[in-house]
Amino acid sequence: MVLSVKVLTDKATHLAHTVDITHTGARIGSLRTTMQAGTNVSLQRGSKKAQFRVSWVRELGPNELQVGLQALDLLDNFWGVDLSDQQGNGATDVKTLMTLLASSRSESAK
């Protein structure tokens, strides 16, 4: 889900956006500053702030990064999006995929 965020480091505030979000972290894109794994940063959405640790950094271009962030505390509605059914949908998707694969195998065996 794409949400605009502010990434606050020791030195400055940077505008970015989310690529993926979960209860435990996020993938942030469009960063135009240097980041290192293990660094702590704050994210701000509106008036809400939360602390994160940079898990990984991927350079997409000469001046564009994606960053994986792990929340240092559980995020209680920080994103402003209901993520409560996220895990349930994943289990349903896996079950559906496994059913499709099983029926595909039985069709090819005929």
N, CA, C and O of each residue as an XYZ file, in Angstrom:
440
protein
N       0.841     -1.172      0.000
C       0.000      0.000      0.000
C       0.887      1.236      0.000
O       1.837      1.322      0.778
N       0.587      2.175     -0.853
C       1.389      3.385     -0.970
C       0.798      4.482     -0.088
O      -0.320      4.950     -0.301
N       1.590      4.872      0.906
C       1.230      5.957      1.821
C       2.413      6.901      1.920
O       3.556      6.449      1.987
N       2.168      8.189      1.931
C       3.277      9.130      2.083
C       3.724      9.160      3.551
O       2.903      9.102      4.466
N       5.032      9.252      3.748
C       5.616      9.294      5.092
C       6.784     10.271      5.108
O       7.364     10.604      4.075
N       7.103     10.713      6.303
C       8.325     11.471      6.519
C       9.287     10.552      7.262
O       8.915      9.924      8.253
N      10.519     10.476      6.782
C      11.561      9.680      7.426
C      12.474     10.660      8.133
O      13.113     11.496      7.494
N      12.537     10.558      9.464
C      13.352     11.468     10.256
C      14.625     10.760     10.689
O      14.579      9.744     11.382
N      15.757     11.305     10.274
C      17.062     10.789     10.678
C      17.675     11.799     11.644
O      17.049     12.809     11.964
N      18.897     11.532     12.109
C      19.582     12.479     12.986
C      19.830     13.810     12.285
O      19.889     14.859     12.926
N      19.974     13.757     10.964
C      20.391     14.939     10.220
C      19.249     15.733      9.594
O      19.324     16.959      9.523
N      18.184     15.053      9.135
C      17.157     15.758      8.363
C      15.864     14.953      8.301
O      15.774     13.830      8.799
N      14.873     15.567      7.674
C      13.598     14.920      7.398
C      13.503     14.705      5.889
O      13.784     15.613      5.106
N      13.106     13.503      5.489
C      13.039     13.139      4.075
C      11.627     12.670      3.742
O      11.012     11.939      4.519
N      11.117     13.087      2.598
C       9.816     12.611      2.132
C      10.005     11.301      1.388
O      10.956     11.138      0.623
N       9.085     10.364      1.619
C       9.156      9.050      0.970
C       7.737      8.488      0.908
O       6.769      9.162      1.260
N       7.634      7.236      0.452
C       6.335      6.568      0.447
C       6.530      5.098      0.773
O       7.606      4.534      0.577
N       5.458      4.489      1.277
C       5.515      3.066      1.570
C       5.307      2.281      0.278
O       4.610      2.727     -0.633
N       5.921      1.112      0.219
C       5.692      0.158     -0.859
C       4.862     -0.992     -0.296
O       3.899     -1.434     -0.924
N       5.233     -1.472      0.880
C       4.508     -2.517      1.613
C       4.440     -2.103      3.073
O       5.355     -1.454      3.580
N       3.353     -2.478      3.757
C       3.237     -2.216      5.193
C       2.732     -3.456      5.910
O       1.965     -4.240      5.353
N       3.174     -3.627      7.162
C       2.685     -4.687      8.033
C       2.619     -4.131      9.444
O       2.961     -2.972      9.678
N       2.175     -4.967     10.392
C       2.176     -4.572     11.800
C       3.594     -4.430     12.334
O       3.824     -3.715     13.310
N       4.544     -5.105     11.700
C       5.902     -5.147     12.244
C       6.922     -4.361     11.441
O       8.098     -4.327     11.806
N       6.493     -3.721     10.345
C       7.468     -2.968      9.576
C       6.922     -2.486      8.254
O       5.712     -2.462      8.027
N       7.854     -2.097      7.374
C       7.453     -1.546      6.080
C       8.623     -1.572      5.116
O       9.784     -1.683      5.509
N       8.280     -1.467      3.837
C       9.275     -1.215      2.804
C       8.987      0.196      2.305
O       7.866      0.505      1.901
N      10.009      1.047      2.336
C       9.870      2.455      1.980
C      10.618      2.707      0.679
O      11.721      2.194      0.483
N      10.024      3.491     -0.208
C      10.650      3.818     -1.474
C      10.804      5.314     -1.663
O      10.299      6.113     -0.875
N      11.506      5.675     -2.717
C      11.746      7.071     -3.114
C      12.616      7.842     -2.131
O      12.521      9.066     -2.052
N      13.452      7.150     -1.390
C      14.386      7.848     -0.502
C      15.565      8.368     -1.312
O      16.093      7.667     -2.176
N      15.963      9.563     -1.038
C      17.055     10.191     -1.775
C      18.152     10.645     -0.822
O      18.674     11.756     -0.917
N      18.482      9.747      0.100
C      19.534     10.023      1.067
C      20.267      8.726      1.395
O      19.759      7.645      1.098
N      21.404      8.810      1.978
C      22.169      7.624      2.361
C      21.565      6.999      3.617
O      21.249      7.702      4.577
N      21.410      5.683      3.603
C      20.922      4.923      4.763
C      21.804      3.703      4.942
O      22.372      3.189      3.978
N      21.917      3.241      6.180
C      22.688      2.034      6.465
C      21.861      1.097      7.331
O      21.137      1.532      8.226
N      21.981     -0.202      7.049
C      21.305     -1.204      7.876
C      21.768     -1.049      9.323
O      22.942     -0.792      9.593
N      20.823     -1.210     10.245
C      21.117     -1.087     11.666
C      20.839      0.292     12.231
O      20.825      0.468     13.449
N      20.620      1.267     11.372
C      20.336      2.636     11.799
C      18.894      2.742     12.278
O      17.998      2.139     11.688
N      18.666      3.500     13.337
C      17.313      3.768     13.806
C      16.810      5.061     13.183
O      17.539      6.049     13.098
N      15.551      5.044     12.747
C      14.902      6.219     12.174
C      13.497      6.320     12.748
O      12.974      5.359     13.313
N      12.893      7.491     12.598
C      11.491      7.683     12.953
C      10.707      7.879     11.677
O      11.188      8.512     10.738
N       9.497      7.337     11.636
C       8.570      7.618     10.550
C       7.446      8.451     11.122
O       7.015      8.244     12.256
N       6.977      9.396     10.326
C       5.859     10.218     10.740
C       4.770     10.162      9.679
O       5.025     10.349      8.489
N       3.540      9.898     10.144
C       2.339      9.946      9.300
C       1.364     10.862      9.996
O       0.794     10.503     11.026
N       1.170     12.034      9.446
C       0.316     13.013     10.121
C       0.944     13.385     11.452
O       2.096     13.817     11.506
N       0.183     13.218     12.528
C       0.706     13.549     13.853
C       1.317     12.345     14.562
O       1.840     12.487     15.667
N       1.260     11.154     13.946
C       1.784      9.938     14.571
C       3.244      9.715     14.193
O       3.644      9.914     13.046
N       4.034      9.293     15.190
C       5.439      8.932     14.956
C       5.692      7.550     15.514
O       5.084      7.143     16.504
N       6.602      6.828     14.866
C       7.008      5.505     15.348
C       8.485      5.302     15.032
O       9.020      5.860     14.074
N       9.124      4.489     15.862
C      10.561      4.203     15.727
C      10.757      2.901     14.963
O      10.049      1.918     15.184
N      11.738      2.915     14.053
C      12.056      1.760     13.227
C      13.568      1.571     13.149
O      14.341      2.499     13.385
N      13.968      0.348     12.813
C      15.373      0.037     12.533
C      15.470     -0.371     11.064
O      14.662     -1.157     10.569
N      16.469      0.175     10.381
C      16.695     -0.165      8.979
C      17.230     -1.596      8.917
O      18.288     -1.888      9.473
N      16.503     -2.485      8.242
C      16.909     -3.891      8.109
C      17.783     -4.113      6.883
O      18.752     -4.869      6.930
N      17.431     -3.444      5.780
C      18.182     -3.591      4.544
C      18.002     -2.331      3.695
O      17.047     -1.572      3.865
N      18.952     -2.135      2.776
C      18.925     -0.989      1.871
C      19.203     -1.512      0.463
O      20.131     -2.294      0.257
N      18.392     -1.074     -0.506
C      18.584     -1.469     -1.900
C      18.635     -0.207     -2.757
O      17.721      0.615     -2.708
N      19.697     -0.053     -3.538
C      19.818      1.093     -4.432
C      19.121      0.766     -5.753
O      19.493     -0.184     -6.441
N      18.106      1.561     -6.099
C      17.361      1.343     -7.331
C      17.896      2.180     -8.480
O      17.704      1.841     -9.648
N      18.559      3.257     -8.150
C      19.113      4.160     -9.152
C      20.204      4.991     -8.514
O      20.515      4.814     -7.336
N      20.791      5.900     -9.286
C      21.893      6.704     -8.766
C      21.545      7.472     -7.489
O      22.412      7.694     -6.644
N      20.282      7.878     -7.345
C      19.902      8.649     -6.169
C      18.527      8.228     -5.660
O      17.724      9.067     -5.253
N      18.259      6.904     -5.686
C      16.980      6.413     -5.191
C      17.165      5.091     -4.469
O      17.743      4.145     -5.003
N      16.656      5.045     -3.226
C      16.779      3.858     -2.389
C      15.412      3.310     -2.011
O      14.433      4.049     -1.909
N      15.367      1.990     -1.803
C      14.287      1.342     -1.071
C      14.911      0.835      0.211
O      16.060      0.394      0.229
N      14.133      0.904      1.294
C      14.640      0.529      2.609
C      13.618     -0.361      3.302
O      12.423     -0.062      3.308
N      14.094     -1.457      3.885
C      13.250     -2.311      4.711
C      13.357     -1.858      6.146
O      14.461     -1.718      6.672
N      12.224     -1.628      6.789
C      12.209     -1.146      8.169
C      11.492     -2.121      9.082
O      10.457     -2.686      8.726
N      12.059     -2.309     10.264
C      11.442     -3.145     11.289
C      11.016     -2.242     12.436
O      11.822     -1.473     12.960
N       9.747     -2.336     12.827
C       9.228     -1.520     13.921
C       9.893     -1.923     15.236
O      10.059     -3.109     15.521
N      10.267     -0.932     16.026
C      10.866     -1.215     17.332
C       9.796     -1.488     18.389
O      10.087     -2.088     19.423
N       8.561     -1.051     18.137
C       7.403     -1.336     18.990
C       6.260     -1.785     18.093
O       6.254     -1.491     16.898
N       5.292     -2.497     18.664
C       4.123     -2.884     17.881
C       3.384     -1.637     17.421
O       3.220     -0.688     18.187
N       2.945     -1.640     16.187
C       2.280     -0.476     15.613
C       0.770     -0.608     15.779
O       0.137     -1.440     15.130
N       0.202      0.214     16.647
C      -1.230      0.191     16.878
C      -1.890      1.256     16.012
O      -1.976      2.421     16.402
N      -2.357      0.849     14.830
C      -3.028      1.718     13.871
C      -2.164      2.912     13.446
O      -2.695      3.979     13.136
N      -0.865      2.741     13.429
C       0.041      3.803     12.982
C      -0.233      4.173     11.526
O      -0.193      5.348     11.162
N      -0.508      3.176     10.700
C      -0.681      3.414      9.274
C      -2.034      4.018      8.938
O      -2.200      4.580      7.856
N      -3.011      3.915      9.843
C      -4.350      4.402      9.545
C      -5.111      3.468      8.621
O      -6.088      3.867      7.987
N      -4.659      2.224      8.546
C      -5.244      1.209      7.675
C      -5.480     -0.039      8.524
O      -4.643     -0.395      9.353
N      -6.617     -0.701      8.319
C      -6.922     -1.918      9.061
C      -6.129     -3.088      8.485
O      -6.389     -3.537      7.369
N      -5.159     -3.577      9.258
C      -4.338     -4.715      8.837
C      -4.738     -5.997      9.560
O      -4.037     -7.004      9.458
N      -5.850     -5.975     10.285
C      -6.214     -7.115     11.131
C      -6.485     -8.388     10.345
O      -6.243     -9.479     10.861
N      -6.980     -8.290      9.109
C      -7.306     -9.478      8.322
C      -6.164     -9.893      7.409
O      -6.315    -10.829      6.625
N      -5.029     -9.218      7.495
C      -3.923     -9.493      6.580
C      -3.440    -10.933      6.684
O      -3.240    -11.589      5.662
N      -3.251    -11.434      7.894
C      -2.747    -12.792      8.058
C      -3.778    -13.821      7.613
O      -3.421    -14.833      7.010
N      -5.057    -13.573      7.903
C      -6.109    -14.503      7.496
C      -6.185    -14.641      5.988
O      -6.363    -15.747      5.477
N      -6.054    -13.540      5.269
C      -6.085    -13.585      3.807
C      -4.912    -14.387      3.255
O      -5.066    -15.122      2.279
N      -3.764    -14.252      3.862
C      -2.586    -15.000      3.410
C      -2.802    -16.494      3.543
O      -2.439    -17.253      2.644
N      -3.387    -16.929      4.649
C      -3.654    -18.352      4.858
C      -4.668    -18.851      3.829
O      -4.520    -19.951      3.297
N      -5.689    -18.056      3.549
C      -6.686    -18.431      2.547
C      -6.047    -18.524      1.167
O      -6.332    -19.456      0.416
N      -5.186    -17.567      0.827
C      -4.508    -17.574     -0.467
C      -3.641    -18.819     -0.636
O      -3.628    -19.418     -1.712
N      -2.926    -19.210      0.399
C      -2.068    -20.401      0.334
C      -2.927    -21.644      0.156
O      -2.594    -22.515     -0.648
N      -4.020    -21.735      0.890
C      -4.913    -22.893      0.775
C      -5.483    -22.995     -0.646
O      -5.546    -24.084     -1.215
N      -5.894    -21.861     -1.209
C      -6.424    -21.842     -2.576
C      -5.361    -22.283     -3.576
O      -5.639    -23.082     -4.470
N      -4.150    -21.767     -3.425
C      -3.052    -22.143     -4.311
C      -2.772    -23.637     -4.240
O      -2.595    -24.283     -5.272
N      -2.732    -24.185     -3.044
C      -2.453    -25.610     -2.876
C      -3.564    -26.456     -3.510
O      -3.279    -27.500     -4.096
N      -4.809    -26.025     -3.401
C      -5.925    -26.735     -4.021
C      -5.792    -26.724     -5.535
O      -6.002    -27.745     -6.190
N      -5.438    -25.551     -6.096
C      -5.246    -25.448     -7.541
C      -4.109    -26.341     -8.028
O      -4.228    -27.003     -9.059
N      -3.011    -26.353     -7.283
C      -1.875    -27.194     -7.662
C      -2.239    -28.672     -7.606
O      -1.863    -29.440     -8.492
N      -2.964    -29.071     -6.575
C      -3.357    -30.465     -6.437
C      -4.289    -30.879     -7.565
O      -4.147    -31.976     -8.104
N      -5.247    -30.019     -7.936
C      -6.163    -30.375     -9.022
C      -5.435    -30.385    -10.370
O      -5.777    -31.168    -11.256
N      -4.442    -29.522    -10.520
C      -3.643    -29.498    -11.749
C      -2.855    -30.790    -11.907
O      -2.758    -31.327    -13.010
N      -2.293    -31.290    -10.815
C      -1.537    -32.551    -10.863
C      -2.425    -33.730    -11.197
O      -2.038    -34.611    -11.965
N      -3.640    -33.748    -10.610
C      -4.539    -34.874    -10.888
C      -5.044    -34.849    -12.327
O      -5.279    -35.905    -12.915
N      -5.213    -33.662    -12.902
C      -5.611    -33.544    -14.321
C      -4.515    -34.034    -15.247
O      -4.799    -34.694    -16.246
N      -3.258    -33.719    -14.929
C      -2.149    -34.122    -15.798
C      -1.845    -35.621    -15.677
O      -1.207    -36.196    -16.558
N      -2.298    -36.247    -14.598
C      -2.061    -37.669    -14.407
C      -3.048    -38.518    -15.222
O      -2.833    -39.716    -15.409
N      -4.105    -37.903    -15.694
C      -5.130    -38.652    -16.458
C      -4.697    -38.970    -17.845
O      -5.446    -39.590    -18.599
